Amino acid sequence: MPEMLTLEAFEEASEKVKEVTLETKLIESPYLSAATGNRMWLKPENMQRTGAYKLRGAYYKISKLSQEELDRGVITASAGNHAQGVAYAATHAGARSIVVMPTTTPLIKVERTKGYGAEVILYGDVFDDAKQRAVELAEEQGLTYIPPFNDTTVATGQGTIAMEIVQELPLVDTILVPVGGGGLACGVSTFAKLYNPKIRVIGVEPTGAASLTAALEAGHVVKLPSANTIADGTAVLEVGDKVFPYLQQNLDDVICVDDDELVVSFLDMVENHKMIVENSGLLTVAAAKHLPAEGKRVACILSGGNMDVITMSSVVQHGLIQRGRIFTVSVLLPDRPGMLVRVASVIAEQNGNVIKLEHNQFVSTNRNAAVELRVTIEAYGEEHKAQIVEALRKAGFKPSLVQPSL
C-alpha cells in the first residue's frame, strides 16, 4: 500500500474514486471573471453524487479496508455530507454502515442517509455526543470508524479534486478551497504542491469558525470556544491535528469570509449559473472577490450543494435585501382618503414594485396628524432604491428606511 498524500497515492485514489464519482467538469464563469478581474472557473462538487465531495475520501478509505474489516462494517458520526458519503460508499463496497447522528439532525438528512443504505442511530444533542457514541460502538462491535477529515487516507481521496482541476486547466494559477476540519484543503494543497509548487492554494474559512487561522497563529491546533456561522458544513471548532502539518506547509494563504458575503454569493450562483451551492461551498466564491485583479486563472471548489429549502428561502431573502432589491420604507401620513394612492403613484412612476403594505393607525394618539405606512418594495438594486426614496422625498413625504419583514 502506498504512503498517503504522495503522487503515487493520489494516482491510485483518482482511479479508485472514479468507480463511484460523477465527472464534475470545470465551468468557466464570465460573470465572476468580470467581477474579480481574474479568469474564474468553478469545480462543481455540488453536482457530485450525494451532493458533495465527501464521497471521494469515504470511498477511498473504505477501499483500503481488508475483506474482514468490510464484513464487520464501518461506522461514522456526522449530521451532514460525510454521513451520506460514507453510506453511499459503504453500500457500493458491499459493507454494512452505521451513521450516528445528533437528535437535532433535520429529518431530510436522516432519510437521505438511510436511503443510501446506512443504519442511522440518533444520539445526543450535538456532534461531539454522536461521535463519542460512534467510537464506543466501533470498539464494541469491531467496526471501522471512518473519520470525516482528520485522516491522511481520507484527505488523499479528497485531493483527487485537485488532480481533476490540473488535468482540465494545466496552467491554473490559484486554487481556492473551503476549510472546515481541513481534510479537503490538506488533500488539494498537498497534491497541487507536488504537481507544481508554483500553484497558489488558498484556504477559505468562515470568520465565525476560523479554526485554521487560530491554529496557524498559535503554531499548533487550538480549539475555538464556539462557532457561529451559516456555513454549517465548515463550522468546526478544531482543525484536524493529523492534517494540520500539511496545511502549514502547503497552503499559501487563508482568507476569512463573513456570512453576509455568503448570502450574496448564493444569489450570484443561482442567478448567473443556475446552481444551488450550500453556504460552505460558497466560501470560495466569496473569497474570489478578495483576490487582486491580475488576470490569473483561478479555480473555486464548490464543495457541496446540500441545502434545505427553508434555509434556501432565508438566504435568498437576506440576499435580496443586501443587494437593495427588496427594501421597506416607513412614511408618516395624515389619515385622509387618497394618501395611500399618492404614495403608490410616486413608487409606480419610478417603476418600483410594491410587494407588501402595512398600515398602522396607532403610531400616534392623533390619527389626523399621522398614521404610519410601511411599504416593502422590489427594486433593481441600490441605485434604483435610492431613486425611489428620493422621489418620495421630493413628493413631500419623509421616508425612512426600516428593516424589512417578509
N, C-alpha and C positions, 0 to 999 in steps of 0.2 A: 504494500500500500504506500503511495507516495506521501511525503510530508505535506501537510496542508499549507495553503497560501503560497504555493510555488507555481511556476508556469506549468509544470507537469500536472499538478493537481487541478489547476484551473482548466486545462485542456480536457482532462478526464471528466471533470464536473460538467463542462459545457456539453460534451457528448451525452452524458447521463441525463441531464435535466431535459434534453430535447425529447425524451420519451414521454414527458408529461406536459411540457410547456407549450403555449401558443407562441407564434412568431410575432413579436411586437416591434415592427419596423419603425425607425425614426420618422418623425413628422416635422418637416420644416415649418416654422411659424413666421410668416411675413409680418403678422401683427406685432409679435414680441420683438422681432428684429427692428422694426420701425420705432418701437417704444424704448428700446435699450441701446441702439447704436451698435449692436453686435449681430452676428448671424446666428439665429437661435433654432435649435432643434429640440424636440420633445421625445423622450423614451417612454412610451405609454404603457407602463406596467399596470395601470388601472384597467387595461383591456386584457390582462392576463387571466388564465384560469383561476378561479376563486377570487378574482378581483384585485389581486395584489401579487407582488414579487415573492412573498413568503414561501410559496410553493417550491421555489428553487432550492433554498437551503434545507428545507424539511426533507425534500425527496433525496437530495444528495446525501444527507446524514443517514437517512433510512437505508439507502442503497449500500452503505458501508457496514451494515449490521450482518452478523452471521445468520444462518438459517435458524439456528437455535434461538437467537435473540428475536428474530422475526416471528417465530412460532409462539414465543411468550407474549409478544406485543409491545407497543410503545405507549407512552403517556406524556402529556404536557399540560401546562396551565396557561390559559390565555382567554381574554374576553374579546379578541379581535381577529386580525387577519392570520396570525400564526395558527390559531385554532383550526381554521378552515384549510390552511396549507397542510398541516400535519394530517388532518382527517383524510383529505384527498390523496396525499402521497402514500399514506399507510394502506389505504384501500387498494390503490393501484399496485402496491407491492405485495398485496395479499396478507397484510398483517392486521391484527386487531389493534384498535386505537381507542384510548380513553382521553377525554379532554375535561379537565376540571376548570369550571368557570365560576366566577363570583355570582352570588344570587341576584345581584343587581344588573346582570348582563341582559341587554334587550332581547326579547323573545325571538326576533327575526334572526339574530346571530346564533342563538341556541339552535333554532330549527335548521339553519343553513349548515351548521357544523354536523348535526345529526344526518342531514341529507347527503353529506359526503361520506358517511359511513362510520362516524365515530359514536362511541357511547359517551354521553355527556353527564357529568356529575356536577350539580350546583352546590357550591360550598363557600361559606364566608362572605363578608361584605365587600372585601377589596381583593386585588390581585395577589397580594402577599399571602393572604389566608389560603387562597386557592393553590398557590404554588407550594406552600408547606404541605397541604393535603396531598398534592400530586407526588411530591417527593416521598412522603410516607407510604403511599400506595405502591410506588415503584419498588421500594425496599421490601414491602410485604409480599408482593406478587411477582417479583423478579422482572418487572417491566423496565424498558429503557426509556429514560427521560430525555426528551428532545428539547433542548434549550431554545428560546426564541431568538437570542442574539449572542450570548456570551459563550461562543464555541467556534473554534477555528474551522471545523468541517462545515458547519452551517454557514459561516462567513465566506468560505470558498465557493459554496453553492450560490450565494447571493452575488459574488463577484463576477459570475458569468454574464451579468448585465453589462459590465464594462467591456468584456470581450466582444459582445454583440455591437456595442457602440463603435469600437475602433474598427471592426470589420466593415461597417457601413460608412463610417466617417473617419478614415485613417488619419486625417490631418486635424482632428479635433484639438482645440487649444485648451479648453476648460470643461470639466465635468462638475455639475452641481448635484450633490447627493444629500438626501434628508438624513438627519441623525436623531435617533431615539436612544436605544441601548448601544448602538454602534456597530452592529453586525454587518449591515449593508454597506456603511461607509468604510468599514475595515476591508471587506472584500473588494469593493470598487477601487479604493485608493491604492491598495496593495498591488492589484493587477495592473492598474494604469502605470504605476511607477516601474514595475518590472518590464512592461511593454515599451514604455517611452518616458523616461524621467522628466521630459520637458512638459508633459501634460500636467496642467494645474488641476488639482482636485480640491474642491471647496465643500466643506460640510455645512449644512444649514440646519439650525435647530430653533425651536420657538423660544422667544425671550422669557416666557413664563416657565420654561423647563430646560434651562441651559446647563444640563449636567456635564456636557463635554467641555464647554467653556470654563466651568468651575474646576474641572479636573486638570485641564491644561494650565490654568493659572496656578494651581496648587502643586502641579508636577506629579500628582497621583490621583487615583479615583476618590471622589468625595460624594457623600450622599446629601442631596438637597433636602431641606426641611419640608418642602411642599412643591407641587407642580400645579400651575394654573394656566391652562391654555385650551383653546378649542381644537388644537391639533392633538386629539386624544391618543392617536397611534404613536406619537413621539413624546408623550408626557411621562418620561421615565426619570425617576429620582436619581439613578446612579448608572453611569455608563459601565459596560462590562469590563472587569479587570483583565480578562484574557485577551480582549481585542484592543484595549486602550494603548498598549505599546505600539501597535501597528498604526493607530490613529495619530499618535505623537510623531511617528516617523514619516508617515506618508501624506497626511493632509497638509495642504499649503496654507489654508486659512479656514476660519469658521465665521459664518455670518449668522446673526440672530435676527429673527423676523417677528414683528408684532402681530397679534391676532387681527388687527384692522387690515393689515396688508393681505392676509389670507382671504379675508372676506371679499376684497376687491379682486383678488386673483381668481376666486371661484367664478365670478361673473365673466372675467376675461376668457376662461376656458369654456364656459357654457356658450357665450355669445359668439366667440371667434373660432372655436374648434369643435363645438357641439359635443363636448365631453364632460362627464361627471368625474371630478377628481376630489378625493377626500382631503380634508384640511392638512393632514400630514404630507400628502403628496403634492400639495400646493406650495410647500416651503421653498422649493427650488424656483418656482415661477416668480414668487415674490422676491427672492434673493437676486434674480437676474437683473432687477431694476437697481440693485446696489452696485453693480459692476461698472467700471469706467467704460465709456463708449469708445471702443478701439477697433471695431470691425472684426473681432475674434469669433472663431467658431466655438459655440457654447452648446453643450448638451445638458438638458434638465431632466433628471429622472423623476417621473411621476410615479410614486411608489405604490399607490393604490386608489381604488375608486369605490370602496365600500362605505356608503353614507346613507343613513336612514332618511326617509322623506321629511320627517319633522325637522331634523337638523338642516336639511337642504333648504326648506322653506324659510327658516330663520336666517340662514346665511344670505339667501337671495334678498330678503327684505332689508337686512342691515347693509348689504352691498349697494342697493339702490339708494338708500338714504345717504350713505357715504359719498356716492357719486353725484349727489344733488338731483337725482332723477325722481325722488319722492321727497316731499317736504311738507311741513304744516305751518301755516301762518295763523296767528291769533289777531283778530280785529275787533275793536270795541265799537259798537254801533248803537244809535238811538233805536228803541224798539218801535219802529214805524213801518208800515207796509211799503214795499218796494226797495228796502235797503239791501236785502239779500240779492235781489236781481241786479242791483248796481254793482255789487262786489263780483257776482258771477260774470257779468258783462265785461268788466275790466280783465278778468282772468281769461275769458274766451277770446277777447281781442288780441291777447298775447299768445294765443294757441296753447294755453295751459289746459290740462285735462283734470277736472275735479273728480276725485275718486272717493271722497268722504267729507261729510259735513257734520259738525256738532254745534248745536245752538244752546247756549247756557244763559237762561234768563235770571239766574240767581247770583251773578257775579257782582251785582250792586243792589243795594236796597231800593234804589231809584231806577226802575226799569226804563223810564222815559229818557234817563241820562245815558244809560249804557247797558247793553247785553253783549255777551262775548260770542263771536262766531269763529270757530276753528275750522279751517279749510285745509284738507290734505290734497295736494296737487301732484300730478305727474308732469315732469318736465324733461327736456332733452339732456340736461346737465347743469353744472354750476352757473354757466353764463346765462342760460335761459331762465334759471331760477332767479338770479339777480334781476333780470329784466322784468319778470312778473312782479317781484316785490317792489321794484322802483315804480312800476306802473300803478300799483295800488297806492303808493305814497303820493304820487303826482295827482291821483284822483281825489285826494283829500283824506284818505284813510291813514291810520298809523299802524301798519302791520308789524308784528314782532314774530320772529321765528321761534317755534316751540318744538319740543321732542315729539315726533310723530308717534301715534299709537294706532297700529294697523290691526 
